Amino acid sequence: MKRFMRGIKCRLRLTRCYLYDLARFKRHSGLLNSCHDRVLADITTTYHIIEKGLSFKDCRPGFGVKKVTKLMNLLTEFERTGGDTSRSQYKAACNVLKAYVGSGQIQSSDDTQLLVADIKSFLEGKPTDNCRFFAGGVRILSKTDCIEASRGDFRKLSQNRYSIRTFAGGNVPMSKIYDAVEMAQKSPSTCNRQTSRVYVYSKKNTINEILAIHKGTRGFTEQIDKFILVAGDQKCCLGVGDRNQVYVDCGIFAMSLLYGLQYNRLGACILHWNVTPKKDLQLRKVAGVADNHTVVCMIAVGRLAEEFKVPVSQRRNLKSICFAMD
C-alpha cells in the first residue's frame, strides 16, 4: 500500500512539474507571443538559412528567393514596431542580404533579378559594415586553417569551430570517431550518472533514411560519411527534478564531442532534433534507437575538403547574454 501511494504521489508531482514547464513555455516562448525578441529570433533563423545556402558549393536556380523576401519583411516589421536597429542580429541580417547580392552564385532568373534590385533598394542607408561584430554571410576556410586551429590553445579551437557542410569524399575511420567520443566522456553530468549514449551510422541507406525524416541536410546529404545520434538514457533519471536532465547532460556531451571531432581533424555539423512525437517514432523505427533513449541531437561527419565555405553565424553581443549580478 505504501509503495502504491508513493507511486501516486510521484505521478502527481511529475504532472505538476510538467504543468509548470508548460505554463512558462506558453508565457514566454515566441510560439504564442509577439515581441521584438521573438521577431529577432525569427530574423536570426531566417538569415542563417540563407547563410547555409550560400556556403554550399553550388546554389540551385532561384535559391533563397522566398527566404530573402521573408527576411526583408521581418526586418521591415522590426523597424516599423520600433525595434532597436543597433542590435547585432539586425545588423548581421543586413550583411547577409549584402552577401547574397554579392555572392556571384545566384543563378540569374527574372525572379532573382527583381529580388536583387529590391535588396539593393532595401539596404540603402542600412548598416552593412563588415566589422567582425556584425558580420554575416559566409567565410572561406581551408583544411590547413582547421588543422592549425584544432591543435592549439582552447581559445583558438573554440573560436574557429564552424558547422561544416562541405566534405571531401572518402571514409572517416571509426577510430577517430571512438577517440572523439572518448574525449567527450570527460564531460560533466548530473551526479556523474553519465546519461549520454552515442549511435554511429556508416551505411548510406540508413543515413539517408534518417535524413529523409530530419530534412535538414539538403544540399550536402550525399557528402556525409558518418552520422551520429546523441541520446540520453532516461533510466538514469531518478526523480521528478530530473525530467530535463538528459537534455542538459547530452548538450554538454555533444559540445565536447564536436571539439573532439575537430581535434581529430574532421568536419562536423550538428543538427537539432526538435520534432513532433510522430517524427520521433519514425526515427526510432529506422535508426534502431532504444525506447529508453531520448534523442537530443545529431551530428553529420565527413573528411575536411581542401577549401570550403562556412556560414559566419554571427553571435550576439556579449552584454546581451551575460549579466553581472550583485
N, C-alpha and C positions, 0 to 999 in steps of 0.2 A: 504493500500500500504506500509506504514511504517513497519507494522508487517511482511509483506511478505518479504521485503528487509532485515529486521533484521534476519529472518529465513535463507535467502540465505547466509548472511554474517557468521552466526553461523555455517552453514554446511561447508562453505569454511575453516573457522578457524579450525574446528574439523578435516577436511581432512588433512590440513597442519600439525596439531599436530600428527596425526597417521602416516603420511609420515615421519615425524621427528623421531618418535619412530622406524619405520621400518628401516630407514637408519642407526640408531645407532645399532639396533639389527644385521643387516647384516654386519656392520663394525666390531663389537666386539664379537659377540657370537661365541661359538665353533661349531655351526652348519655349518658355511661356512668358517671358518678359522682354520688353523692348527698352534698351538704354544704349548709351554711347559705347559702353564696354562690350555689349552684345554685338553692335554693328562693327566695332573694331575687330572682334573675334572673327566675324564673317568676312571682313576685308582681308584679314591675315590668311584665313583658309583659302580664299579665292585667289589671292595673288601668289600663294605658294603653289597652287595647282598649275598656274601659268609658268612659274619658275621651273617646276619639274618638267613641263613640256619643252621648255627652252633648253633644258640640259640633255635632251635626247639627241642622238647623232642626226637623225632625220625626222623632220616635222612633217606630219601628214597635211595634205591640202586643207585649207580652212581651219588649221589648228588654232584653237584659242578664241575664236570669234565670240562664242556665247559667253565664255568666262570673262573675257576682256570687257565686253559690254556690261556684264553683271558688275564687274569691279568698278567701272566708271559710275554706274548707277549707285552703288553703295557709297562711294566717295562723295558723290553729289548729295546723297541723303545725309551723310555725316556732316557735311558743311552746312546744309540747309537747317539742320536741327541744332546748330551751334556747337558742334564738336570741336575739340582742340586740334587744330591742324599742325601743331608743333609736335604731336605725338609721333614716336618713332615708326609705328606701324603705318600711319598715314603717309609719311614721307617715303617709307620703303615701298609702299604700293605705287606711288607716283614713279619711283625709279624703275619698278618692274614694267610699268607701261612704257617708259622710255626705252628700256632694254628690249621690249617686244618689238617696238618700231625699228630699232637699230640692229636687230639680231641678224638680218640678212638671210634668215632661214624660212621666212614666211613665204610660202608659195603663192604667187600672185593669182588673184581672182577678183571679180567685181566686188564681192563682199569684203575681202581683206583690204582692197584699195580704199573703199569708202571708210572702213574702220580705221585705217591708219590716218586718214585725214581727220576723222573725229578725235582720235587720240591726240594728235598734234594740236588741234584747237583746244582740247580739254586741258592739256598740260601748260598752256600759255600762262605764265605767272605763277606756276606751281613750283614747289621746292623739289627740284630733281638733281641736287648736287650729288656727287659721287663720294662724299666723305664716308668713312667706314661706319659712322654711327647710324647712317640712314641708307645703307646700301641695299640694293635689290637687283634681281636678275640672276645671272649665272657667273660662275668663275671657272677658269680653266686650270686644271691641276694636272700634274704628271705623276707617273708611278714613282719617280725619284723623290718628288715632294712628299708623297705619303710615307715612303720608306724612311726618309730622314726624320719626319715628324714622329714616327711610331717608336723610335728607339732613342729618345732623348729625355729631357725633363718633362714632368707631368703637364705643366702649363702648355708646352709646345704640342704635346699629344692631344690634350683636350681641345685646344683652340683650333686644331687642324683636323678635327674629326668632322666628316661630312657624310650624309646619306648618299651613297654612290649607286647610280642606276645605269651605268655603262660598264660592262665587264668584258674582259678578254675571254676568249674561248679556252677550253681545257679543263682538266679535272682538278678540283680542290682536294688535296689529301685529307682523309679523315683524321690523320694525326694532328693536323693543325686545328681542326675543329675541337678535338678532345683537349688539346692544350689550352685553347681559349676557354672552354667550359671549366677546366680545372682551375684556371685563374679566377673565373667568376665565382667559384665555390668559396672563395675567401670573403665574399660579400656578407655583410651582417644580415641576420634575420631575427625575427622575434624569438627571444629566449633560445637562440641557436637551434631552432627547430628545423631549419634548412628545408623550407617548403618547396623550393623550386625544382621543377622537373624539365628535362630537355628532350625533345623529339627531333631527330635529324633525318631528313629525307634526301635520297640521292636519285631515285628513279624519276625520270622525266614525266612519265604518265601520272604518277602520284602527285608530283609538284604541280603539274598543270591542272589536275582535278581540284586541288586545294585552292589554287589561284583563280579558278573559274568561279569558286564560291566567294572568294575575297574581292576580286575585281579591282585590285589596287596596284597592279603592276603592268598595266597596258603600256606597251612601248619597250619593255625590256624583259618580259617573261621568258623568252627563249634563251636569254643570256645567263640565266640563273643556273648555277651548278649544284649548289646545296641549299636546302631550305630548312629552317629551324623554327620549331614552335616552343615557346617558353610557357610553361603551365605551372600552376600551384596545386599542391596536394591538400584537399580540404580535410583529409584525415588528421592533419597537423593542427587544425583549429579546435581549441579545447573549450571555448566559452563564447557567449554572445558578443563579447567585445572583440572577438577575433574575426567577425564577419567580413571585414575588408583586408584581413591580414595577407592573403595570397597576392593581392594586387600590390601592396606595399613591398613585400619581400621580393616578388618577381620583377617589379620595376627596378629595384636596386640591382638585382641579379642581372637583368637584361642590359643595363648600362655597363656593368663590369664586363659582360660578355662582348659587347660592342668594342670596348677598349682592347679586350683580349684578341679579338679578330683583327683589329687594326695592328696590334703588336705583332701578329703573325703575318703581316703584310697581305691581308685580304681585304677586298672591298665588301661592304655590307650596307644594307638598307633596312631599317626597322619599319615594320608595318603594324598598324593598330589592329585590334580585334574588338571593335565597338559595334556589336551586331545584335540582331533580334534572336530570340530562342530558336526560331526556325533555322537560321543560318548556322547557329552553333551546333545544332543536332546534325545538320548536313555535314559539317566539318568532321564531327566525331565519327560518323559513319565512314567517310572517305579516308581520314587520317589515322584511324585506329586509336584515338585518344581514350584513356581510361575514364570511366564515369566520374571517379572521384578527383580527377584532374581538371582544374579550371584554366582554360586557355587565356592567357593575358596578352600576349603579343607574338609577332612572327618576325623572322629576320631572313632576308634574301642574301645569299653569299655567292661571291664569284672571285675570280682572279682579277688583279688590277690590270687595266689596259695601260698602254704606254702614255696616253694622254686622254683626258675626258673632261666633260663639263659637269659641274655640280650646282644646285641652287644655292644662292647666297644665304637664304633663310635668316634674314636679319633678326637679331634678338632684341628684346625690349630694353629700354633704358634701365640701368641698374636701380636707380632710385624709385622706379615704378613697381619694383618687385621686392625690394629689400627695405625693411622698416626698422630703424634703430629705436628700440623701446626703452623707456626709463626703468 
